[in-house]
Amino acid sequence: MIKVLIADDEHLVRQLLKNCIDWEAVGLEIVAEAASAIEGLDLMEIHNPDLVITDICMPQMDGIAFSQELRERYPHVKIVLLTGHEEFEYAHRGIKVGVDEYILKPIDDEEILKVATQLKTAILQEHAQQEEFADLKHQLEANEYLYGDAHVAPTLSSLQKNGVDQYIFFVKAGLIEEARQQLQRFFEGNPSTENPSTENPSAENPSAELLGLDNLRAIACNLVSRLYTLLAELEIPKESVFLHESQPFEQVFRLNTLPALKAYLDELTERSTHQTRTKKINKVSSLAGSVKAYLQEHYNDPELSLSLVAQRFHVNSSYLSRLFKEELGETFIAFLTRCRMESAIELLQETDLRAYEIAEKVGISDPHYFSVAFKKYTKQSVTEYRNRSK
């Protein structure tokens, strides 16, 4: 059972979270609840949960600081940040500290269920990969060409310090050059990587060559494991990165030179960053398309505004404004006005409604503003347009 900790200073919110879905049916168990981040850190030591759901606004230590502390102490833990619309801009700082998901208040049961299910899948995948990686560690230690446990153990224990987290961050962000540079750092200082043209670089220093290859195989296995987890988290088919390889770990062990191992990881890096970048672009385009469709359906609402639509789609209004312009080639206001004016033109052609009545039907409560906007859009007044269309 996946263990969950809830941290929120409001008792009613904690109760709402506990009762909004059937946690056990999803395969999760709420093992503890904290009224503050400080209490949450104490409970982490006792219960060691896999998932933490925390409010952004709490006394003494807020949700961002709490998340940062969690990420430093418990890098495996998944973090979900609860935030209101007015806090959303500040909540974006959580991206830098490693928050996995955001849920906007008021809390929606379906959204909680969706996020919980997604993170449960990612956690179970990580658990399976950790077991697989432990098996690989034993395989490395058992390889007869190693010089003893003392050569391998320090490398395996320091994998997380070798920039794997930074590499995954760059891949997730779709930053291919940065991910490649981080990958290169793993190989710097190894003779065969710096001298790929040398057929047998280990001849002069076989100890350095073998030790470098074995250690880097261990790091490569960790990278492959983390890539698997990332793809599951982003719902990207693993075949798009690993193609038809059913056993990528075995592929790592089949590669007998550092240049070959690096070339394999370079390919994985290129394919994975391409997939994450594509995913992000599609998500942005999907949002722009959804907002466009929403405006076409609700343009006749006089209360419709950029800020209200941004709240409806759980994004910041300045971000939505920029996104709309970049994706659709015109501003939010220009598109909304066009929808209203085109509808007004139809009403003028097909009905005998007066100007102020048409204005109300297209979502403009001020008749004077409607007349000005209509003339600016059509280069004719309402009366002139109606007379010419008869």
Buried (B, 14 or more C-beta within 10 A) or exposed (E): EBBBBBBBBEEEBBEBBEEBBEBEEBBBBBBBBBBBBBBBBEBBEEBEBBBBBBBBBBEEBBBBBBBBBBBEEBEEBBBBBBBEBEBBEBBBBBEEBBBBBBBBBEEEEEBBBBBBBBBBBBBBBBEEBEEBBEEBBEBBBEEEEBEEEEBBEEBBEEBEEBBBBBBBBBBBBBBBEBBBBBBEEBBEEBBBBEEBEEEEBBEEEEEBBBBBBBBBBBBBBBBBBBBBBBBBBBEBEBEBBBEEBEEBBEBBBEBEBBBBBBEBBBEBBBBBBBBBBEBBEEEEEEBBEEBBEBBBEBBBEEEBBBEEBBBBEBBBBEBBBEBBBEBBEEBBEBBBBBBBBEBBBEBBEEEEBEBBEBBBBBBBEEBEEBBEBBBEBBEBBBEEBBEEEE
